[in-house]
C-alpha cells in the first residue's frame, strides 16, 4: 500500500531516493489583465484589418493603425492613464461605402492687431499666428497649414479662398462627433478677427464587424474599449459577450464606450438598450472625441474593477477629458435610469467618474430589473466564478468520484459530496469573505449550499450556492429633525 504517486512506479526495486515535485496546489492563477482597443485604422497602418494584434507602445499603435487614426489616439489616451494592462487592438478599415464627415471654418473679418487664433479640434489645441496684414484668404491658408501640421487631430484641412474645409480622417458616424470650438481656456482671439464655425456633419457608414466569435477566438480579453458605438455595433458586441460569458467559454469581458450628445439624445439612445456587460458614459457636449473618451474611461475604471470588483468607482479621475458643461442633477439622475453612466465635472474642467452602470434595465417581460445595475455586478460574478473554477480544479482534478467517504484510507485521491462541500465552504469563508472582502453572511451561505453527485453521471458533482456580495457604496440618507425647545414630557 502506497500513496498515489504520478511518476514513481509501484514496480520499483532499484535503490535510491526519488521524490516527485507537485506544484498543482501552489499557483494562485493570476495574470496581467488584457485590454482590447477596438476602432478604425487608416490605410497607412500596417496591421491587417479585422485581426487582433498586440500593442507594445503608443508608437507601435501609430505604426500599425496609422498616425492620427482612431486607434492611435485611443492607445495614446489609454497609456496616459494606465501603464500596466497588456494592450491589444482590433483595427477595422473604413467602410468602403462610408462617407467622411466635413466641417467648415470661414474667415469673415480680418484682424486689426496681430495675435494667436486658438482652435480646438476634439480637444486638441491648434494655434495659428495671425497678423493685421493678412487677408481673409491668407488667414484660411494659415489655419489649414496649422491643422495639417498636427498628426493627432482627427481631420485634414483644405483652403479655398476664405473657407477652410475640414474632412474627418475616417469614414463613418465617428466624424460627426468631432468637436470644434475656440478659446477653451480663455485664450484671446486677435482683435476684430472673425472665423465662423460650421460643425461636422454628414459622416455615415461604420465598419462591418465580421464574425466576432472567430476574430476573438478563445483568448480571454478581460476588458474592451470601443471606439465607434452605433446601435448595430453595440448589439453585435452584446451578443458575443453573452456567448462568451456563459459555459463552456466562461471568459466574458466588460466593454466601455461613450456617447456624445445632449440629454434628449442620451435618453433616446440609452433607454433602447439592455446590455449587462456594456458601460456607456454620457459625455454631454464636451470637447474630447468619443473614442479617446472611451479609452480614458476604460483605462481609469478597469484597473479599479480588477483590484476590487465590489468597491465604488465614484471619484476616479478621468485624465484627459475636458468638461465645459454637463447635465443638471435631475438630468443625470434620470440618465442612471436609462442605462447611461455619468461623470462629474469640477470647476477647472477636470472630469471624474460619478457612477458607472451597465446598460441593462429590464427583464425579458419588460419589468424593471436592477440585478446588473452597476458594472461591478457582472465583474464580481465573473471573478467569483473564475476563482471557484481554479480552486476546485486544483483540489479535485485527477481524482476518483464517490458519493460518500466510506472509510477510505488517507491519501487516496477520492472526491465525495462532503469534500466538495467542505472546499466550497472554506473558499467562501476564507477567500471571499476574510481575504478578499467580497462576500458576507457565511451562515446563510452554509445553510443553503447544496452539493450532490449527479445521479445520471457518477463522474460529475453538481452544486448550488448562494453567495451574498457586498455592494458598491454610493449613498447616505438621513433625517435631521430639529427643535427650538425641549418638548414637555
MOBELFEN-V849541 format. One line per field, one symbol per residue. psi: psi as a letter, one per 40 degrees, with the letter a starting at -180 (. if undefined). burial: b if it has 24 or more other C-alpha atoms within 12 Angstrom, else e. A space follows every 10 residues. Layout:
psi: ???
burial: ???
This chain:
psi: hiigiddhid ghehiihhhi hhededieei ihiihhhhai iidehehhie hhiihdiddd ddddehheid ddddddddee dhedihhiig hhiihdeihh iiiihhhehi ieiiahhhhh hfehhhhhhh ieehiddddd dddddddeeh eeifiiihhh behhhhhidi iieddeehhh iifdfeihhi hehhhhhhih iehigiihda gdddddaeih hdihhhdhfi dddddddddd dddddiiedf giihhhiihh iadddddddd eeigheehhh hheagidiid dddddddddd dddddddhee iiehehighd ihhdiiiidd dddddeeeeh iiihhideei iihdhhiieh diideeiihe dfcieddddd dddddddddd dddddehfii hidihffiii dighhidddd dddddddddd ddcdddfdii gddddddehh hihhdegeeh hiihigihii ihhdihhihg hiieihih.
burial: eeeeeeeeee eeeeeeeeee eeeeeeeeee eebbbbbbbb bbbebebebb bbbbbebbeb bbbbbbbbbb bbbbbbbbbb bbeebbbbbb bbbbbeeebb bbbbbbbebb beeebbbbbb bbbbbbbbbb beebebbbbb bbbbebbbee bbbbbbbbbe ebbbbbbbbb bbbbbbbbbb bbebeeeebb eebebebebb bbbbbbbbbe ebeeebeeeb bbbbbbbbbb eebbbebbeb bbebbeeeeb bbbbbbbbbb bebeebbebb bebbbbbbbb bbbbbbbbbb bbbbbbbbbb bbbbbbebbb bbbbbbbbbb bbbbbbbeee ebeebbbbbb bbbbbeeebb bbbbbbbbbb bbeeeeeeee ebbbbbbbbb bbbbbbbbee bbeebbeeee bbbeeeeeee eeebbbbbbb bebbbebbbe ebbeebbbbb ebeebbeebe bbbeeeeeee beeebebbbe bbeeeeeeee eeeeeeeee
